Amino acid sequence: MNPITLKADPASPAGTRTDGQPTPMPMPMPMPVTAPQSDIIQLPAGLPATTLILGGARSGKSRHAEALITALPAPWIYLATGRAFDTEMQERIAHHRVSRAEGWQTVEEPLAVADVLRAHATRPVLLDCLTLWLTNLLLEERHIPDATQALLAALAERRAPTVLVGNEVGLGIVPEHKLARQFRDEAGLLHQRLAAQVGKVLFIAAGLPLVLKESPPA
C-alpha cells in the first residue's frame, strides 16, 4: 500500500492528500479557562477570605483592620456604615474621610451592605462598622436575622478578602433602656453568627490583637 503523504501544490488547498482525498482539518485545541488577572487577589500569609475584628471603643480595631487590607494591592473599598445624625458625627465622618490613605475608595451605605459587597466582589473590602450598620437596621425596624443572612450570603460569593469591624458592647453593665438592651443582644447574636462562618476572629485591646479563632487554610 502506498503511504499517504501531503503534497505542497500551490494550486491545491493546503492539506490536500496525494490520493486526491481532502485531509481532515485538525480539531482546534481548547483554550485553558483562567480567571482574569484583575480577579485574582493574592492573600497575605494568615489572612483568610473573611476576618472579623471586635474590640471596645478606641481599642485600635479599625487601625488594625486597615493594616490588613492595605497589605493587599490597591484599590481598596472602605464600606462606611455611619450616618451623620448630629454635628459630632459629621465631624467624625469628615475626619475619617481625610485621614484615609491614597488608594481607598469610600462607599457610604448605612443599610444595603450586602449589595456593596457583591458590587465590589473582586476588590478587598473593609466594612466599618457592623455596630453602626446594626444601629441603622434597628432604627429602620428591619428584620435583623434576614439582614444577617443576606450579609453572610454576600460574603460567601466574594472573590477578594473582606475585613469586618464591630464593637464589643456586651462586657459592661446591663443597659437601662429597652432599645439599648435590644441593641446589645442583637450585637452579640450578630457577632456569634459571623464568627461561626468566617475564617478568622480577632479581639483588639490596647492596640494588640488577640486571636479568638483561626481556621486552617482550605
C-alpha positions as CSV (number, residue, x, y, z in Angstrom):
1,M,0.0,0.0,0.0
2,N,1.3,3.4,-0.9
3,P,1.7,5.7,2.0
4,I,-0.5,8.8,2.2
5,T,1.6,12.0,2.1
6,L,0.8,15.7,1.9
7,K,2.0,17.5,-1.2
8,A,2.9,21.1,-1.5
9,D,0.9,22.2,-4.5
10,P,0.3,25.9,-4.8
11,A,-2.8,25.3,-6.9
12,S,-4.3,22.9,-4.3
13,P,-5.8,23.9,-0.9
14,A,-3.4,23.3,1.9
15,G,-3.7,19.9,3.4
16,T,-4.7,18.1,0.1
17,R,-3.5,14.5,0.1
18,T,-1.7,12.8,-2.9
19,D,-4.6,10.3,-3.2
20,G,-6.9,13.2,-4.0
21,Q,-8.9,12.9,-0.8
22,P,-9.1,16.0,1.5
23,T,-7.2,15.8,4.7
24,P,-9.5,16.2,7.7
25,M,-8.8,19.6,9.4
26,P,-7.3,19.1,12.8
27,M,-9.5,19.9,15.7
28,P,-8.6,23.2,17.4
29,M,-7.0,22.9,20.9
30,P,-9.3,24.2,23.6
31,M,-8.1,27.3,25.3
32,P,-7.5,26.9,29.0
33,V,-10.0,28.7,31.2
34,T,-8.4,31.0,33.7
35,A,-9.6,33.9,35.8
36,P,-8.7,37.4,34.7
37,Q,-5.6,38.7,36.4
38,S,-7.7,41.5,37.8
39,D,-9.9,39.0,39.6
40,I,-7.0,37.2,41.3
41,I,-6.1,38.5,44.8
42,Q,-3.1,37.1,46.5
43,L,-3.7,36.7,50.2
44,P,-1.1,37.7,52.7
45,A,0.0,34.9,55.0
46,G,-2.6,34.3,57.7
47,L,-5.4,36.4,56.0
48,P,-8.5,34.3,55.2
49,A,-11.4,35.2,52.9
50,T,-13.2,37.0,55.8
51,T,-11.8,38.3,59.1
52,L,-14.0,39.6,61.9
53,I,-12.4,42.1,64.3
54,L,-14.0,43.0,67.6
55,G,-13.0,45.4,70.3
56,G,-14.0,48.3,72.5
57,A,-14.0,52.0,71.7
58,R,-10.6,53.3,70.8
59,S,-9.1,49.9,71.1
60,G,-7.3,50.1,67.7
61,K,-9.5,47.7,65.9
62,S,-10.1,50.0,62.8
63,R,-6.4,50.7,62.5
64,H,-5.6,47.0,62.6
65,A,-8.3,46.3,60.1
66,E,-6.9,48.9,57.7
67,A,-3.4,47.5,58.0
68,L,-4.7,44.0,57.0
69,I,-6.4,45.4,53.9
70,T,-3.7,47.8,52.8
71,A,-1.3,44.8,52.7
72,L,-3.1,43.9,49.5
73,P,-2.9,45.6,46.1
74,A,-4.9,48.8,45.8
75,P,-7.6,50.0,45.3
76,W,-9.3,49.1,48.5
77,I,-13.0,49.6,49.2
78,Y,-13.9,51.3,52.5
79,L,-17.6,50.4,53.2
80,A,-18.6,53.0,55.8
81,T,-22.0,52.5,57.5
82,G,-22.2,55.6,59.7
83,R,-24.9,58.2,59.5
84,A,-24.3,61.8,60.4
85,F,-27.2,62.4,62.9
86,D,-25.5,65.3,64.7
87,T,-22.6,67.7,64.4
88,E,-20.3,65.4,66.3
89,M,-20.9,62.5,64.0
90,Q,-20.5,64.8,60.9
91,E,-17.1,65.8,62.3
92,R,-16.1,62.2,62.9
93,I,-17.1,61.1,59.4
94,A,-15.2,64.1,57.9
95,H,-12.1,63.3,59.9
96,H,-12.1,59.6,58.8
97,R,-12.5,60.7,55.1
98,V,-9.4,62.9,55.1
99,S,-7.3,60.6,57.2
100,R,-7.6,57.6,54.8
101,A,-4.5,56.9,52.8
102,E,-4.4,57.2,49.0
103,G,-5.8,54.0,47.4
104,W,-9.0,53.9,49.4
105,Q,-12.4,54.2,47.6
106,T,-15.1,55.1,50.1
107,V,-18.6,53.8,49.7
108,E,-21.1,55.1,52.2
109,E,-24.0,52.7,52.7
110,P,-26.0,52.6,56.0
111,L,-28.2,49.6,55.2
112,A,-27.6,47.6,52.0
113,V,-24.1,46.4,52.8
114,A,-24.7,43.0,51.0
115,D,-25.2,44.8,47.7
116,V,-22.0,46.8,48.1
117,L,-20.0,43.6,48.9
118,R,-21.4,42.0,45.7
119,A,-20.8,45.1,43.6
120,H,-17.1,45.0,44.6
121,A,-16.7,41.2,44.8
122,T,-13.1,41.3,43.3
123,R,-11.7,44.1,45.4
124,P,-10.6,44.0,49.1
125,V,-13.3,45.5,51.3
126,L,-13.2,46.9,54.9
127,L,-16.7,47.1,56.4
128,D,-16.5,49.6,59.3
129,C,-18.6,49.1,61.2
130,L,-21.1,46.4,61.9
131,T,-22.2,48.3,65.0
132,L,-23.4,51.3,63.1
133,W,-25.0,49.1,60.5
134,L,-26.9,47.2,63.2
135,T,-28.0,50.6,64.7
136,N,-29.4,51.7,61.3
137,L,-31.3,48.4,60.9
138,L,-32.9,48.8,64.3
139,L,-33.8,52.4,63.7
140,E,-35.4,51.4,60.4
141,E,-37.1,48.5,62.0
142,R,-35.6,46.0,59.6
143,H,-35.6,42.2,60.3
144,I,-32.2,41.6,61.7
145,P,-31.9,37.8,61.0
146,D,-32.8,38.3,57.3
147,A,-30.2,41.2,57.0
148,T,-27.6,39.0,58.7
149,Q,-28.3,36.1,56.3
150,A,-28.0,38.4,53.3
151,L,-24.6,39.6,54.6
152,L,-23.4,36.0,55.1
153,A,-24.6,35.1,51.6
154,A,-22.8,38.1,50.0
155,L,-19.6,37.2,51.9
156,A,-19.7,33.6,50.5
157,E,-19.9,34.9,47.0
158,R,-16.9,37.3,47.2
159,R,-13.6,36.6,45.5
160,A,-11.4,39.0,47.5
161,P,-10.7,39.4,51.2
162,T,-13.1,41.1,53.5
163,V,-12.5,42.5,57.0
164,L,-15.4,43.3,59.2
165,V,-15.2,45.6,62.3
166,G,-17.6,45.6,65.2
167,N,-17.7,47.0,68.7
168,E,-18.0,44.5,71.6
169,V,-20.7,46.1,73.7
170,G,-21.7,43.1,75.9
171,L,-19.0,43.4,78.6
172,G,-20.4,46.3,80.5
173,I,-23.5,46.8,82.7
174,V,-27.0,46.0,81.6
175,P,-28.4,49.0,79.7
176,E,-31.1,51.0,81.3
177,H,-33.4,51.4,78.2
178,K,-35.2,48.7,76.3
179,L,-33.8,49.7,72.9
180,A,-30.3,49.7,74.3
181,R,-30.8,46.2,75.7
182,Q,-32.2,45.0,72.4
183,F,-29.2,46.5,70.6
184,R,-26.7,44.8,73.0
185,D,-28.4,41.4,72.5
186,E,-28.6,41.8,68.7
187,A,-25.0,42.8,68.5
188,G,-24.0,39.7,70.4
189,L,-26.1,37.4,68.2
190,L,-24.7,39.1,65.1
191,H,-21.1,38.6,66.2
192,Q,-21.8,34.9,67.0
193,R,-23.3,34.2,63.6
194,L,-20.5,35.9,61.8
195,A,-17.8,34.3,64.0
196,A,-19.2,30.8,63.2
197,Q,-18.8,31.4,59.5
198,V,-15.6,33.5,58.9
199,G,-12.1,32.1,58.8
200,K,-10.5,34.4,61.5
201,V,-11.7,36.3,64.5
202,L,-9.6,38.9,66.4
203,F,-10.2,40.8,69.6
204,I,-8.3,44.1,69.9
205,A,-7.4,45.6,73.2
206,A,-4.9,48.4,73.7
207,G,-4.0,48.1,70.1
208,L,-3.0,44.5,70.5
209,P,-4.7,41.6,68.6
210,L,-5.8,38.5,70.4
211,V,-6.7,35.6,68.1
212,L,-10.0,34.1,69.1
213,K,-10.4,31.9,66.0
214,E,-8.1,30.9,63.1
215,S,-9.3,28.2,60.7
216,P,-6.6,26.3,58.9
217,P,-6.3,27.1,55.1
218,A,-8.6,25.2,52.9
